[in-house]
């Protein structure tokens, strides 16, 4: 009998046993069950044992080798590792039936010892029991089959005689010494462990069993989940197939069926942890939406079908909101948001006016943006944007979304109190219409019609009545004053989503806010700015981004960074070849400022003013002004460069107005020396134009140059025009009758003889106009011969500027392409631009009459022109870049088509009052100083020409030339005079052309 395991496999009897010897000589009468694990005694059917069938059979009981005449089956021990089949060298087999009669082995009785916990121990116990049974069978007398079937208890069986081992050939292994015979020897000897096992050595059996159980449990759960999903999909497919094949039901019955299928899920299911995607709820919602769309297509526009009526009457949207708020099953909130979005976006008829639509929509809006970075952020922003788009199409609908805070307080039983003083000067806005709060009108104002109120439960009507009564309170003690206010939850949710770490979500939220602020409803605009934190969010984020900028940003990088669009802020530091430290922070700040600018530009007028004032107070004054007023040169330079950049970037008229008031103040009366510091920031910035640091001066001058190009009348009026309004820079002297003609010395009364000016003593006669030309170019201003529109003949003005610089100080005629005509085209284009800007300002076409002017008042050109004239007077001693910037600002001022500016800056023949100076007189004194200094510089003209060619890039850089600053100043002075001449020529011809 074989000692075999618990599991078995069917093998033909003629196969070779892989564990021990060749079993081909042992015919079986039936198929044997051979196990994969050795250790159990399994009875086989009748067979014949040969005399030497097994060479290494072991007896667990007596341990004697099996003889040729023995019918006792051997016990096979499985080796520890599988070896290939082994054959003996000699012939060891015999034919079946040779050596004894056939016998039928039987299963031995189990030992009376307790069952071990480990199956290895159980296997050994079974092996011992099988050995005892085999010994008893061997001791039985040979005879017919009946003798073999006799059952003899193992305890009464005599010990078998030790059989003789058959002789083996020389090549065989030496025979083992047989163990001591006897049952006592078999019981005392410890059973050997099986030679082959699938268990890892040293591994605890209990841990292995626990791991197997865990693996089987997890596999079983996965199989169950897979089965459920498969079943869900299968049922969904089957349902669609049935619907396609079955006759179609009426739309309303089909709609009700799908809705009840959703509600039955919550009644029947007990597993609230399964995701909604494993259920049929999304499919039913899609079917409901498709039915509503089909119903709308089949009916005329504006006609409500039975399905839509069922949805409105049974408050399906309210129920879906409740399910979405609970998010049961998980993912239901996402499905509800998608259903709302598709319903509002695809249904053409207006749904929001219905109370059973806008009320759940309002509630669902409150759920959006509560938590950032949620899985439903994308669906939330899509839902909010579709609501904003609907409000943009019908702006009056926004009143349904202005929720009165007092109503919510009243529903909680909190007494709302409003003082009489708090109601003065403002209307108590209703939720819908924005009209004054009359008790009989508030039911309609809250979006509740009479028919809708009838459907409400009595308790809700009582709560509404309480809230209406509380709204009617007009005077209560001021210690408990609560101002009436409204919630704009749509704005609040969008504001929360602008903080999303996902940039696409934040941009979508910004777009939604831009739609809301552009609504023309005054009630919405007032609620937007007074009852939401929109102003605070815009300004606080602007301030935080400004403070995040490093203090050491290069001003050139601030000026040259590419244009920023708030919706395309996708800067990548790794992909940028021109990256610099702080560029990411700078782009973020400029991008958000651009958004604020565009938001104010698109906003309703009331909202735009409120937003711009918030930026002025909370950002300009609170954050930027301390940086601009500091004394650190690096800080001044960086803050001025940032101010310059946002001046260039701003496009909103309202925000530009607030920025101008921030920089220049709101004063419009003429300046005096005593009050030039009345506005500290204006005074500081103008002083920075003449700062000891050339970089700060250049940056501030650039800022003023771009400020002058902005379409705001207050800029030029505050800086220049308010000081020229009375024309007290001129000196009006009535001419006596005898002085109407030329006097004895050939001069007209009031004219200035330039040759007698001490600064012109070195001018040669060949380089100046003749006396008669100077005189005839400026006719006297008399009552009989007034100046025509304040303009002198243009060719004489042009010659006056072109002849200011003497020939020995000119170098442009030595270089081709640097003549006076090169400035005409640029001057014409720029003057046209300024005329288009100033057209709406209604400036006069001619100077104010002198008879109406207050000529007795002391003239002061103003702080700005004073600094510019002082800088212009030092043009020969200043760096080249500073001179270019000063002359650029003065040429910008000269381009403005105001008659007083033209007279003061471009008319060389104006009769200046005593102690006054004009641009022409400042240049005259600079030229006089130049003529004196030219005499002290040897080879002045060749050096001047060399410097010009180097500036133009026509000559390579070489040794440093002496007096380089003076030479560069002379070149700038010559070019500036040509530019002024071109401006005067263009202004005359453009203004004289009809």
C-alpha positions, 0 to 999 in steps of 0.5 A: 500500500502506498503512503499518499497525500490528500490531493491526487491526480489520475495517472495510468498504471503503466506510467513510471513513478517519479519518486521511486524506481520503475513501477512498470512491472506492477499492473493495476486493475484500476486507475490509481489516484497518485497525490502531489504530497506524500504522507497518507495511506490510500488503498489501491485496488488489487495488484500483484507484488513482485519479489523485488519490486522496490529496492528501498522500501521501508517499513514504518512498523518493523523496518524489515525489507520486503521479501519475494513472498511477502504481500506487504506493501512498502511505505514510500517517502517522498524526497525533499526535491524531485529527482529524475526516475531511477532504475536499478542496474540489474533485472529486479522485476517479476511477472504479476502473480509470480510469488504469491496470491493477490491480496486486497489492502485496506485502510488502517484504523487511525491511531488513538492519539489527538489530531495535531494542529500542523498538517505535517504532524498529521501526515506523520501520524497517518504514516505511522498508522499506515505502517502498523496496518501494513505490518498486521497485513503482512503477519496474516496467513496467505490464502484466499481473498477472504483471508486478506479481507479479515480485519485484525486489530493492530494491537493483537497482531503479532510482530512480523518476521523480518523478511530477507532483502533480495540480492542486488547487483554489484552496481546497486547501493549497499544494503542498509542495516535493518532496524530492530524488529518488533512493535515496541521498536516501531513505536519508540522510533520517531517518524521521519519527516517527508523528504519532499514538501511544498512548504517553506522551511521555518515558515509558521503555518498559521501566518501562511494560512492567514495570508492565504485567507487574506488573499482569498478574501480580497480576491473574493471582494474584487470578484464581487465588485467586478461582478456588480459592475458587470451586472450594472453595465449589463442591466444598463445595456439591456435596459437600452436594448429593451427601450429600443425594441419595446414600443415607446411610452409617452414622454411623461411616463418615461420621465416619471419612470426614470425619476422613480428609478432614482428615488427607489435606489435610495429606498432599496439600497443599503450600501451607501459607500458604492460610488455613483458610477456603479449605479444607474443614476447617471444613466437615468439623469441623462435619460431625463435630460434627453426627454426634456430636450425632446419635449422642448423640440416637439413644442413651440417656444415658450410652451411648457410641456408635461415633463417640465411641469412635473419637474417644476411641480414636484421640486425635482431640482430641490431633491437633487440639490439635497442629494448632491449636498449629502453626496450620497452615493459618493460622486452624486454632487458631481452628477447633480452639478452636471445635470444642472449645467446641462439643464440650464445650458441646453433648455432654451426657455427661461427657467431661472424665473421659476422659484423651483429653479432659481431657489435650488440653483441659489442653494447649489451655488452656495456649495460651490467653492467651499473647499478648494482642490476638490474633485468637483471643481471643474463641474462647479466652475462650469455650473457657475459660468453657465449661470453667469452667462444666463444672467448676462443674457437677461440682466434682470434675473440677477435680482433673484440671486441677491439674497437678503441677509435679514431674511436668513436671520429671520428664518433662524428666529433672530430679531433683525433690527434696523435703525432709522438713521441707517435707512436714511439716504438708501433704499431697502433693496428687495431681492428681485426688483430693487425697489423700496421695501413695502410690506405688500410688495415684498412677496413679489420682490422676494421672487415669490408669487401668490400661487407659489406661496399657496404651495408652501407649507404653513410653517414656511409661510409663517417664517416668511411673514416673520421676516417681512415683519422684521424688514418693516421695522424702522426705529429701534435702539441704536445699541442693536443696529444691524444695517440691511445687507444682501448676500451675493453668493454667486460672486462669493463662490467665484471669488473662492474659486479664483484661489484654486491651485488649478490655473484653468479653474482660476481663469474661468472664475475670473471670467465669471466675475467679469460677466457679473460686474458688467451687468447694468443692474444698479442693485447688483452693482451696489451689492457687488461692491458693498456686500461682497469681498470683491474689492478686498480680494482684488486689492489684497492679492495685488498688494501681496503680489507686489510685496512678493517682488524682490527689491533688487529687480533690474529696472530695465527688466521691469520695462522690457518684460513682455506684455502680460495678458491676465488670461495667458499667464503661463510662464515657464522658467525653464523654457525662458531664455531671457529669465532673470531673478524675480521674473515669475513674481513680476509676471504674476503681479502684472498679470493680476494688475491687468485683470483688475484693469480689465475688470474695472474697464468692463464693470458697470459705472457704479461698480467701476468707481467703487473698485477703482477707489478700492485699488487707490486706497488699499493698494496705491496709498497703502502699499506703493506710496511708502515705497515711492517715498523712501530714501533708499536709492535702490528702493526708489528706483525699483518702485518708480520703475514699477509705477512707470510700468503700470502707468504704461499698462493701465487702460481703464479710464476710471482706474487711470483717473484714480492713478492720476489723483494718486500721483498728482493730486486733485488740485486745479488752482494755480501753483505757488512756491509756498504750496508746491509740497501740498501733495507730498507724492507729487512733490517727491516725484517731481524732485526725483526728476532732478535727483542726484542719481541719474538713473532715478531721474531718467526713470521718473522722467520716463514715467512722466513722459508716458503719463502725458500720453494718457487720455486724461485732461487732469494730467496736463492741467495739473502739471502745466495748464493751470499756471498758464491759464491767466497768461501772466507770463506776458507783458502787455504794454499799450502803445502810444500813438507816436510809437506805432511805427518803428522807433529811432533805433529800429525796434518795435516797442516791447520787442527784445533785441537779441544782439544786446543780450550779453549772452549773444555777444559772441554771435557773428552777424553771418549766423544771425537773422538781420535786424529787420527779419527779427522785427518783421517776424513778430508784429506788435500786439496792439488793439489795432493789430492783434496777433492772428490766433496767437500765431506768428508767421511759421517760417520765421518761428522755424528759422528762429529755432534753426538759427539758435545754434551757431554754425561752428556748433553744428555737425548734422550737415556733415552727416547724411540723413540728419536734416531738419526734414527728418523730424517732420513726419514723426511730428505730424504723426504724433500731433495727430495722435494728440489732437485725437486725444484732446478733441473731447476736452473742448480746449479753446482755439485761441489764447484768452484775451489779455483784457480778461486775464489777471496780469497782475498776479505773480507768474510761476511756471509750476514745479514741473516746468521749473525742474524741466527748465533747470535741467534744460539750462544744464544740458551742456553739463549733464549725461547724454541719456539725461539730456535725451529724456529731458528734451523728450518730455519737453517735446511731448509738452510742445505737441499739445494743441493748446494755444497757451502751451503753443505760445509759451513753449514755441513762440520765440517772440512772446513779450515775457513779463519781468522775471519770467522765462520760456523755453526759448529764453532758456535755450538762448541762454544755453547757446550764449554759454556754449559760445563762450565755452567753444573758444576754450576747446581746441579743434572743437568742430572735428571732435564734435563730428567724431562724437556724432559719428560714434553716437550714430555707430558710424565710427568705432569706439576709440580713445576717450575724447576730452569734453565728451559731456559738452560735445554730446550736449551740443549735439542734443541741443542741435537736434532738439532745436530742429525738433521744435522747429518741425513741431511748430511747422506741423502745428501751424499747417495742421491747425490752419488746414480746414 
